[in-house]
Each structure stands twice: as C-alpha cells, then as structure tokens.
Amino acid sequence: MARKDDKKKKKNKWIKWLTSPILVVSLIVVFLFRYGDSSYINNTEHQEQIDRLRAEIRQNLDSTIYYERKAAALNTDRENLERIAREQYGMKRDNEDVYHIDIR
C-alpha cells in the first residue's frame, strides 16, 4: 500500500510541476491571440479592410476609365457634344428659340 501512495505522490508532484507552466503558457498564448499587436483577430480585421479597399480601388479605376472614354468621345464628336448640351443643360444657339413641353 505504501508503494501505491508513493507513486501517487510522485505522480501528483509531476502534475503539479507541469500544470503551472502549461497554464501560464496557455494564458500567454490566449492573450497574444486576442490582444497582441499582431494578433489573429487584428490580422483578419486588417485583411478584410484591405480587401474592401482593393475592391473600392478597382471600382474607382473602372469609373475613371469610363469617364475618360466618355470625355474623349465628347472631345472628338462635336454633334454628340452639342446634343448633350441641348438636352441636358438647355443650351441653345443665339438665333434659336427653345420650347420645353411637359407631357404628363
């Protein structure tokens, strides 16, 4: 019986020595996982923000290309420029009268 008690005491002693460092290390890992400068949570949030900003950049580049093409078309096509000026901005030539008819 004494041998079993000695083995249990030795086993308990090792468990006591192992649980403290394991507990400390696991607490440090959890702390760094959540609150560190390069934590996993911060990295995922930053990566999501990077992805959103890249999508916004692509969208803005597409808009820029569209408006550059539209501006180039207006600079080369005088009739189209005149049509847009008349329809959208109500411009007219000096010798013209413009009548707007509202049909409802």
C-alpha distances in whole Angstrom, upper triangle without the diagonal:
4,5,5,6,9,10,11,13,14,15,17,18,20,21,22,25,26,27,29,31,31,32,35,36,37,38,41,41,42,44,46,47,48,50,51,54,54,51,51,53,56,56,57,59,61,61,62,65,66,67,69,71,71,72,75,76,77,79,81,82,83,85,86,88,89,91,92,94,95,97,98,100,101,103,104,105,108,109,105,105,108,107,103,105,108,105,102,104,107,109,113,116,119,121,119,118,115,114,111,111,108,107,105
4,5,5,6,9,10,10,12,14,15,16,18,20,21,23,24,25,27,30,30,31,33,35,36,37,39,40,41,43,45,46,47,49,49,53,52,50,50,52,55,55,56,58,60,61,62,64,65,66,68,70,71,72,74,76,77,78,80,81,83,85,86,87,89,91,92,93,95,96,98,99,101,102,104,105,108,108,105,105,108,107,103,105,108,105,102,104,107,109,113,116,118,121,119,118,115,114,111,111,108,108,106
4,5,5,6,9,10,10,12,14,15,17,18,20,21,22,24,26,28,28,30,32,33,34,36,38,39,40,42,44,44,46,47,48,51,51,49,49,50,53,54,54,57,58,59,60,63,64,64,66,68,69,70,72,74,74,76,78,79,80,83,84,85,87,89,90,91,93,94,95,97,99,100,102,103,106,106,103,103,106,105,101,103,106,103,100,102,106,107,111,114,117,119,117,116,113,113,109,110,107,106,104
4,5,5,6,9,10,10,12,14,15,16,18,20,21,22,24,26,26,28,30,31,32,34,36,37,37,40,41,42,44,45,46,49,49,46,46,48,51,51,52,54,56,56,58,60,61,62,64,66,66,68,70,71,72,74,76,77,78,80,81,83,84,86,87,89,90,92,93,95,96,98,99,100,103,104,100,100,103,102,99,101,103,101,98,99,103,105,108,111,114,116,114,114,110,110,106,106,104,103,101
4,5,5,6,9,10,10,12,14,15,16,18,20,21,23,25,25,26,29,30,31,32,35,36,36,38,40,41,42,44,45,48,48,45,46,47,50,51,51,53,55,56,57,59,61,61,63,65,66,67,69,71,72,73,75,76,78,80,81,82,84,86,87,88,90,91,93,94,96,97,99,100,103,104,100,100,103,102,98,100,103,100,97,99,102,104,108,111,113,116,114,113,110,109,106,106,103,103,101
4,5,5,6,8,10,10,12,14,15,17,18,20,22,24,24,26,28,29,30,32,34,35,36,38,39,40,42,43,44,47,47,45,45,47,49,50,51,53,55,55,57,59,60,61,63,65,65,67,69,70,71,73,75,76,77,79,81,82,83,85,86,88,90,91,92,94,96,97,98,100,102,103,100,99,103,101,98,100,102,100,97,99,102,104,108,110,113,116,114,113,110,109,106,106,103,103,101
4,5,5,6,8,10,11,12,14,15,16,18,20,22,22,24,26,27,28,30,32,32,34,36,37,38,40,41,42,45,44,42,42,44,47,47,48,51,52,53,54,57,57,58,60,62,63,64,66,68,68,70,72,73,74,77,78,79,81,83,84,85,87,88,89,91,93,94,96,97,100,100,97,97,100,99,95,97,100,97,95,96,100,101,105,108,111,113,111,110,107,107,104,104,101,101,99
4,5,5,6,8,10,10,12,14,15,16,18,21,20,22,24,26,26,28,30,31,31,34,36,36,38,39,40,43,43,41,41,42,45,46,46,48,50,51,52,55,56,56,58,60,61,62,64,66,67,68,70,71,73,75,76,77,79,81,82,83,85,86,88,89,91,92,94,95,98,99,95,95,98,97,93,95,98,95,92,94,97,99,103,106,108,111,109,108,105,105,101,101,98,98,96
4,5,5,6,9,10,10,12,14,15,17,19,20,21,23,25,25,27,29,30,31,33,35,36,37,39,39,43,42,40,41,42,45,45,46,48,50,51,52,55,56,57,59,60,61,63,65,66,67,69,71,72,73,75,76,78,79,81,82,84,85,87,88,90,91,93,94,96,98,99,95,95,98,97,94,96,98,96,93,94,98,99,103,106,108,111,109,108,105,105,102,102,99,99,97
4,5,5,6,9,10,11,12,14,16,18,18,20,22,23,24,26,28,29,30,32,34,34,36,38,38,41,41,39,39,41,44,44,45,47,49,49,51,53,54,55,57,59,60,61,63,65,66,68,69,70,72,74,75,76,78,80,81,82,84,85,86,88,90,91,93,94,97,98,94,94,97,96,93,94,97,95,92,93,97,99,102,105,107,110,108,108,104,104,101,101,99,99,97
4,5,5,6,9,10,11,12,15,16,16,18,20,21,22,24,26,27,28,30,31,32,34,35,36,39,39,36,37,38,41,42,42,45,46,47,48,51,52,52,55,56,57,58,61,62,63,65,66,67,69,71,72,73,75,77,78,79,81,82,84,85,87,88,90,91,94,95,91,91,94,93,90,92,94,92,89,90,94,96,99,102,105,107,105,105,101,101,98,98,95,95,93
4,5,5,6,9,10,10,13,15,15,16,18,20,20,22,24,25,26,28,30,31,32,34,34,38,38,35,36,37,40,41,41,43,45,46,47,50,51,52,54,55,56,58,60,61,62,64,66,67,68,70,71,73,74,76,77,79,80,82,83,85,86,88,89,91,93,94,90,90,93,92,89,91,93,91,88,89,93,94,98,101,103,106,104,103,100,100,97,97,94,94,92
4,5,5,6,9,10,11,13,15,16,17,19,20,22,24,25,26,28,29,30,32,33,34,37,37,35,36,37,40,40,41,44,45,46,48,50,51,52,54,55,56,58,60,61,62,64,66,67,68,70,71,73,74,76,77,79,81,82,83,85,86,88,89,91,93,94,91,90,93,92,89,91,93,91,88,89,93,95,98,101,104,106,104,104,101,101,97,98,95,95,93
4,5,5,6,8,10,12,12,14,16,17,18,20,22,23,24,26,27,28,30,32,32,35,34,33,33,35,37,38,39,41,43,43,45,47,48,49,51,53,54,55,57,58,59,61,63,64,66,68,69,70,72,74,74,76,78,79,80,82,84,85,86,88,91,92,88,88,91,90,87,88,91,89,86,87,91,92,96,99,101,104,102,102,98,98,95,96,93,93,91
4,5,5,6,9,10,10,12,14,15,16,18,20,21,22,24,25,26,28,29,30,33,33,31,31,33,35,36,37,39,41,41,43,45,46,47,49,51,52,53,55,56,57,59,61,62,63,65,67,68,70,71,72,74,76,77,78,80,82,83,85,86,88,89,86,85,89,88,84,86,89,86,83,85,88,90,94,96,99,102,100,99,96,96,92,93,90,90,88
4,6,6,7,9,10,11,13,15,16,17,19,20,21,23,25,26,27,28,29,33,32,30,31,33,35,36,37,39,41,41,43,45,46,47,49,51,52,53,55,57,58,60,61,62,64,66,67,68,70,72,73,75,76,77,79,81,82,83,85,86,89,90,86,86,89,88,84,86,89,86,83,85,88,90,94,96,99,102,100,99,96,96,92,93,90,90,88
4,6,6,7,9,11,12,13,15,16,18,19,21,22,24,25,27,28,28,31,31,29,30,32,34,35,36,38,40,40,42,44,45,46,48,50,51,53,54,55,57,59,60,61,63,65,66,67,69,71,71,73,75,76,77,79,81,82,84,85,88,89,85,85,88,87,84,85,88,86,83,84,88,89,93,95,98,101,99,99,95,95,92,93,90,90,89
4,6,6,6,9,10,11,12,14,16,17,18,20,21,22,24,26,26,29,28,27,27,29,31,32,33,35,37,37,39,41,42,43,46,47,48,50,52,53,54,56,57,58,60,62,63,64,66,68,69,70,72,73,74,76,78,79,81,82,85,86,82,82,85,84,81,83,85,83,80,81,85,87,90,93,95,98,96,96,93,93,90,90,87,88,86
4,6,5,6,8,10,10,12,14,15,16,18,20,20,22,24,24,28,27,25,26,27,30,30,32,34,35,36,38,40,41,42,44,45,46,48,50,51,52,54,56,57,59,60,61,63,65,66,67,69,71,72,73,75,77,78,79,81,83,84,81,80,83,82,79,81,83,81,78,79,83,85,88,91,94,96,94,94,91,90,87,88,85,85,83
4,5,5,6,9,10,11,12,14,15,16,18,20,21,22,22,26,26,24,25,27,29,30,31,33,34,36,37,39,40,42,43,45,46,48,49,51,52,54,55,56,58,60,61,63,64,66,67,69,70,71,73,75,76,77,79,80,83,84,80,80,83,82,79,80,83,81,77,79,82,84,87,90,93,96,94,93,90,90,87,87,85,85,83
4,5,5,6,8,10,10,12,14,15,16,18,20,21,20,24,24,22,23,25,27,28,29,31,32,33,35,37,38,39,42,43,44,46,47,48,50,52,53,54,56,58,59,60,62,64,64,66,68,69,70,72,74,75,77,78,81,82,78,78,81,80,77,78,81,79,76,77,81,82,86,88,91,94,92,92,88,89,85,86,84,84,82
4,5,5,6,8,10,10,12,14,15,16,18,20,20,23,22,20,21,23,25,26,27,29,31,31,33,35,36,37,39,41,42,44,45,46,48,50,51,52,54,56,57,58,60,62,63,64,66,67,69,70,72,73,75,76,79,80,76,76,79,78,75,76,79,77,74,75,79,80,84,87,89,92,90,90,86,87,83,84,81,82,80
4,6,5,6,9,10,11,12,14,15,17,18,18,22,22,20,21,22,24,25,26,28,30,31,32,34,36,37,39,40,41,43,45,46,47,49,51,52,54,55,56,58,60,61,62,64,66,67,68,70,71,72,74,76,78,79,76,75,78,77,74,75,78,76,73,74,77,79,83,85,88,91,89,88,85,85,82,82,80,80,78
4,5,5,6,9,10,10,12,14,16,16,16,20,20,18,20,21,23,24,26,27,29,30,32,33,34,36,38,39,40,42,44,45,46,48,49,51,53,54,55,57,59,60,61,63,64,65,67,69,70,71,73,75,77,78,75,74,77,76,73,74,77,75,72,73,76,78,82,84,87,90,88,87,84,84,81,82,79,80,78
4,5,5,6,9,10,11,12,14,15,15,18,18,16,17,19,21,22,23,25,26,27,29,31,32,34,36,37,38,40,41,42,44,46,47,48,50,52,53,54,56,58,58,60,62,63,64,66,68,69,71,72,75,76,72,72,75,74,71,72,75,73,70,71,75,76,80,82,85,88,86,86,83,83,80,80,78,78,77
4,5,5,6,8,10,10,12,14,14,18,17,15,15,17,19,20,21,23,25,26,28,29,31,32,34,35,36,38,40,41,42,44,46,47,48,50,51,53,55,56,57,59,61,62,63,65,66,68,69,71,73,74,71,70,73,72,69,71,73,71,68,69,73,74,78,81,83,86,84,84,81,81,77,78,75,76,74
4,5,5,6,9,10,11,12,13,16,17,14,15,16,18,20,21,23,24,26,27,29,30,32,33,35,36,38,39,40,42,44,45,46,48,50,51,52,54,55,57,59,60,61,63,65,66,67,69,70,73,74,70,69,72,72,68,70,72,70,67,68,72,73,77,80,82,85,83,82,79,79,76,77,74,75,73
4,5,5,6,8,10,10,10,14,14,12,14,15,17,18,20,21,22,24,26,27,28,30,32,33,34,36,38,39,40,42,43,45,47,48,49,51,53,54,55,57,58,59,61,63,64,65,67,69,71,72,69,68,71,70,67,68,71,69,66,67,70,72,76,78,81,84,82,81,78,78,75,76,74,74,73
4,5,5,6,9,10,10,13,12,10,11,13,15,16,17,19,20,21,23,25,26,27,29,31,32,34,35,36,38,40,41,42,44,46,47,48,50,52,52,54,56,57,58,60,62,63,65,66,69,70,66,66,69,68,65,66,69,67,64,65,69,70,74,76,79,82,80,80,76,77,74,74,72,72,71
4,5,5,6,8,10,13,13,10,10,11,14,15,16,18,19,21,22,24,25,27,28,30,31,33,34,36,37,39,40,42,43,45,46,48,49,51,52,54,55,56,58,60,61,62,64,65,68,69,65,64,68,67,63,65,67,65,62,63,67,69,72,75,78,80,78,78,75,75,72,72,70,70,68
4,5,5,6,7,11,11,9,11,11,13,15,16,17,19,21,22,23,25,27,28,29,31,33,34,35,37,38,39,41,43,44,45,47,49,50,51,53,55,55,57,59,60,61,63,65,67,68,65,64,67,66,63,64,67,65,61,62,66,68,71,74,76,79,77,77,74,74,71,72,69,70,68
4,5,5,5,8,8,6,8,10,11,12,14,16,16,18,20,21,22,24,26,27,28,30,32,33,34,36,37,39,41,42,43,45,47,48,49,51,52,53,55,57,58,59,61,63,65,66,63,62,65,64,61,62,65,63,60,61,65,66,70,72,75,77,76,75,72,73,70,71,68,69,67
4,6,7,9,8,5,6,7,9,10,12,13,15,16,18,19,20,22,24,25,26,28,30,31,32,34,35,37,39,40,41,43,45,46,47,49,50,52,53,55,56,57,59,61,63,64,61,60,63,62,59,60,63,61,58,59,63,64,68,71,73,76,74,74,71,71,68,68,66,66,65
4,6,9,9,6,7,6,8,10,11,12,14,16,17,18,20,22,23,24,26,27,29,30,32,33,34,36,38,39,40,42,44,45,46,48,50,51,52,54,55,57,59,60,62,63,60,59,62,61,57,59,61,59,56,57,61,63,66,69,71,74,72,72,69,69,66,66,64,64,63
4,7,8,6,9,8,8,11,13,13,14,17,18,19,20,22,23,24,26,28,29,30,33,34,35,36,38,39,40,43,44,45,46,49,50,50,52,54,55,56,59,60,62,63,60,59,62,61,58,59,61,60,56,57,61,62,66,69,71,74,72,72,69,69,66,67,64,65,63
4,5,5,9,9,8,10,13,13,14,16,18,18,20,22,23,24,26,28,29,30,32,34,34,36,38,39,40,42,44,45,45,48,49,50,51,54,55,56,58,59,62,63,59,58,62,61,58,59,62,60,57,57,61,62,66,69,71,74,72,72,69,69,67,68,65,66,65
4,6,9,10,7,9,12,12,11,14,16,16,17,20,21,21,23,26,26,27,29,31,31,33,35,36,37,39,41,42,42,45,46,47,48,51,52,52,55,56,58,60,57,55,59,58,55,56,59,57,54,55,58,60,63,66,68,71,69,69,66,67,64,65,63,64,63
4,7,8,7,6,10,11,10,12,15,15,15,18,20,20,21,24,25,26,28,30,30,31,34,35,36,37,40,41,41,44,45,46,47,50,51,52,54,55,58,59,56,55,58,58,54,56,59,57,54,55,58,59,63,65,68,71,69,69,66,67,64,65,63,64,63
4,5,5,6,9,10,11,12,14,15,16,18,20,21,22,24,26,27,28,30,31,33,35,36,37,39,41,42,43,45,46,47,49,51,52,53,55,57,59,60,57,56,59,58,55,56,59,57,54,55,59,60,64,66,69,72,70,70,67,67,64,65,63,64,62
4,6,5,6,9,10,10,12,14,15,16,18,20,21,23,24,25,27,29,30,31,33,35,36,37,39,41,42,43,45,46,48,49,51,52,54,55,58,59,55,55,58,57,54,55,58,56,53,54,58,59,63,66,68,71,69,69,66,66,63,64,61,62,61
4,5,5,6,9,10,11,12,14,15,17,19,20,21,23,24,26,27,29,30,32,33,35,36,38,39,41,42,44,45,47,48,50,51,53,54,56,57,54,53,56,55,52,53,56,54,51,52,56,57,61,64,66,69,67,67,63,64,60,61,59,59,58
4,5,5,6,8,10,11,12,14,15,16,18,20,21,22,24,26,27,28,30,31,32,34,36,37,38,41,42,43,45,46,48,49,51,52,54,56,52,51,54,54,50,51,54,52,49,50,54,55,59,62,64,67,65,65,62,62,59,60,58,58,57
4,5,5,6,9,10,10,12,14,15,16,18,20,21,22,24,25,27,29,30,31,33,35,36,37,39,40,41,43,45,46,47,49,51,53,54,51,50,53,53,49,51,54,52,49,50,54,55,58,61,64,66,65,64,61,62,59,60,58,58,57
4,5,5,6,9,10,10,12,14,15,17,18,20,21,23,24,26,27,29,30,32,33,35,36,38,39,40,42,44,45,46,48,49,52,53,49,49,52,51,48,49,52,50,47,49,52,54,57,60,63,65,63,63,60,60,57,58,56,56,55
4,5,5,6,9,10,11,12,14,16,17,18,20,21,23,24,26,27,29,30,32,33,35,36,38,39,41,42,43,45,47,48,50,51,48,47,50,49,46,47,50,48,45,46,50,51,55,57,60,63,61,60,57,58,55,55,53,54,52
4,5,5,6,9,10,10,12,14,15,16,18,20,21,22,24,26,26,28,30,31,32,35,36,37,38,40,42,43,45,46,48,50,46,45,48,48,44,46,49,47,44,45,49,50,53,56,59,61,60,60,57,57,54,55,53,54,53
4,5,5,6,9,10,10,12,14,15,17,18,20,21,23,24,25,27,29,30,31,33,35,36,37,39,41,42,44,45,47,48,45,44,48,47,44,45,48,46,43,45,48,50,53,56,58,61,59,59,56,57,54,55,53,53,52
4,5,5,6,9,10,11,12,14,15,17,18,20,21,23,24,26,27,29,30,32,33,35,36,38,39,41,42,44,46,47,43,43,46,45,42,43,46,44,41,43,46,48,51,54,57,59,57,57,54,54,51,52,50,50,49
4,5,5,6,9,10,11,12,14,15,16,18,20,21,22,24,26,27,28,30,31,33,34,36,37,39,41,42,44,45,41,41,44,43,40,41,44,42,39,40,44,45,49,51,54,57,55,55,52,52,49,50,48,49,48
4,5,5,6,9,10,10,12,14,15,16,18,20,21,22,24,26,27,29,30,31,33,35,36,37,39,40,43,44,40,40,43,43,39,41,44,42,39,40,44,45,49,51,54,56,55,55,52,52,50,51,49,50,49
4,5,5,6,9,10,11,12,14,15,17,19,20,21,23,25,26,27,29,30,32,33,35,36,38,39,42,43,39,39,42,41,38,40,43,41,38,39,43,44,48,50,53,56,54,54,51,51,48,49,47,48,47
4,5,5,6,9,10,11,12,14,15,17,18,20,21,23,24,26,27,28,30,32,33,35,36,37,40,41,37,36,40,39,35,37,40,38,35,36,40,41,45,48,50,53,51,51,48,48,45,46,44,45,44
4,5,5,6,9,10,10,12,14,15,16,18,20,21,22,24,25,26,28,30,31,32,34,36,38,39,36,35,38,38,34,36,39,37,34,35,39,40,43,46,49,51,50,50,47,47,45,46,44,45,44
4,5,5,6,9,10,10,12,14,15,17,18,20,21,23,24,26,27,29,30,31,33,35,37,38,35,34,38,37,34,36,39,37,34,36,39,40,44,46,49,51,50,50,47,48,45,46,45,46,45
4,5,5,6,9,10,11,12,14,15,17,19,20,21,23,24,26,27,29,30,32,33,36,36,33,32,36,35,32,34,37,35,32,34,37,39,42,44,47,50,48,48,45,45,43,44,42,42,42
4,5,5,6,9,10,11,12,14,15,16,18,20,21,22,24,26,27,28,30,31,34,35,31,30,34,33,30,31,34,32,29,31,35,36,39,42,44,47,45,45,42,43,40,41,40,41,40
4,5,5,6,9,10,10,12,14,15,16,18,20,21,22,24,26,27,29,30,32,34,30,29,33,33,29,31,34,33,30,31,35,36,39,41,44,47,45,45,43,44,41,43,41,42,42
4,5,5,6,9,10,11,12,14,15,17,18,20,21,23,24,26,27,29,31,32,29,29,32,31,28,30,33,32,29,31,35,35,39,41,44,46,45,45,42,43,41,42,40,41,41
4,5,5,6,9,10,11,12,14,16,17,18,20,21,23,24,26,27,29,30,27,26,30,29,26,28,30,29,26,28,32,33,36,38,41,44,42,42,39,40,37,38,37,38,37
4,5,5,6,9,10,11,12,14,15,16,18,20,21,22,24,25,28,29,25,25,28,28,24,26,29,27,25,26,30,31,34,36,39,42,40,40,38,39,36,38,36,38,38
4,5,5,6,9,10,10,12,14,15,16,18,20,21,23,24,27,28,25,24,28,28,25,26,30,28,26,27,31,31,34,36,39,42,40,41,38,40,38,39,38,39,40
4,5,5,6,9,10,11,12,14,15,17,19,20,21,22,25,26,23,23,26,25,23,25,28,26,24,26,30,30,33,35,38,41,39,39,37,38,36,37,36,37,37
4,5,5,6,9,10,11,12,14,15,16,18,20,21,23,24,21,20,23,23,20,22,25,23,21,23,26,27,30,32,35,38,36,36,34,35,32,34,33,34,34
4,5,5,6,9,10,10,12,14,15,16,18,20,22,24,20,19,23,23,20,22,25,24,22,23,26,27,30,32,35,37,36,36,34,35,33,35,35,36,37
4,6,5,6,9,10,11,12,14,15,17,18,21,22,19,19,23,23,20,22,25,24,22,24,27,27,30,32,35,37,36,37,34,36,34,36,35,36,37
4,6,5,6,9,10,11,12,14,16,16,19,20,17,16,20,20,17,19,22,21,19,21,24,25,27,29,33,35,33,34,31,33,31,32,32,33,34
4,5,5,6,8,10,10,12,14,15,17,18,15,14,18,18,15,17,20,19,17,18,22,22,25,27,30,32,31,31,29,31,29,31,30,32,33
4,5,5,6,9,10,11,12,14,16,18,16,15,18,19,17,18,21,21,19,20,24,23,26,27,30,33,32,33,31,33,31,33,33,35,36
4,5,5,6,9,10,11,12,15,16,14,13,17,17,16,18,21,20,19,21,24,23,25,27,30,32,31,32,30,32,31,32,33,34,35
4,5,5,6,9,10,10,13,14,11,10,14,14,12,14,17,17,15,17,20,20,22,24,27,29,27,29,26,28,27,29,29,30,32
4,5,5,6,9,10,12,14,11,10,13,14,12,13,17,17,16,16,19,19,21,22,25,28,27,28,26,28,27,30,30,32,33
4,5,5,6,9,11,13,11,11,14,16,14,16,19,19,18,19,22,21,23,23,27,29,28,30,28,30,30,32,33,34,36
4,5,5,6,9,11,8,9,12,13,12,14,17,17,17,18,20,19,21,22,25,27,26,28,26,28,27,29,30,31,33
4,5,5,7,9,7,5,9,10,9,11,14,14,14,15,17,16,17,18,22,24,23,24,23,25,24,27,28,29,32
4,6,7,10,9,8,11,13,12,13,16,17,17,17,19,17,19,19,22,24,24,26,25,27,27,30,31,33,35
4,6,9,9,9,12,13,14,15,17,19,19,19,21,19,20,20,23,25,24,27,26,28,28,31,32,34,36
4,6,6,6,9,10,11,13,15,16,17,18,19,17,18,18,21,23,22,24,23,25,25,28,29,30,33
4,5,5,6,9,10,11,12,14,15,16,17,14,15,14,18,19,18,21,20,23,23,26,28,29,32
4,5,5,6,9,10,11,12,14,15,15,14,13,13,17,18,17,19,18,20,21,23,25,26,29
4,5,5,6,9,10,11,12,13,14,14,14,15,19,20,18,20,18,20,20,22,24,25,27
4,6,5,6,9,10,11,11,13,11,12,13,17,19,17,19,18,20,20,22,24,26,28
4,5,5,6,9,10,10,11,9,9,10,14,15,14,15,14,17,17,20,22,24,27
4,5,5,6,8,10,10,9,10,12,16,17,14,15,13,15,15,17,19,21,23
4,5,5,6,7,9,9,11,14,17,19,16,17,15,16,15,18,19,21,23
4,6,6,5,7,6,8,11,14,16,14,15,13,15,15,18,19,21,24
4,6,6,5,5,6,9,13,14,11,12,9,12,11,14,16,18,21
4,6,6,8,10,13,16,17,14,14,11,12,10,13,14,16,18
4,6,8,11,15,18,19,17,16,13,14,12,14,15,17,19
4,6,9,13,15,17,15,15,12,13,12,15,16,19,21
4,7,10,13,14,12,11,8,10,9,13,14,17,20
4,7,10,12,10,10,9,12,12,16,17,20,23
4,7,8,6,7,7,11,12,16,18,21,24
4,6,5,8,9,13,15,19,22,24,28
4,6,8,11,14,17,20,23,26,30
4,7,10,14,17,20,23,26,29
4,6,10,13,16,19,22,26
4,7,10,13,16,19,23
4,7,10,13,16,19
4,6,10,13,16
4,6,10,13
4,6,10
4,6
4
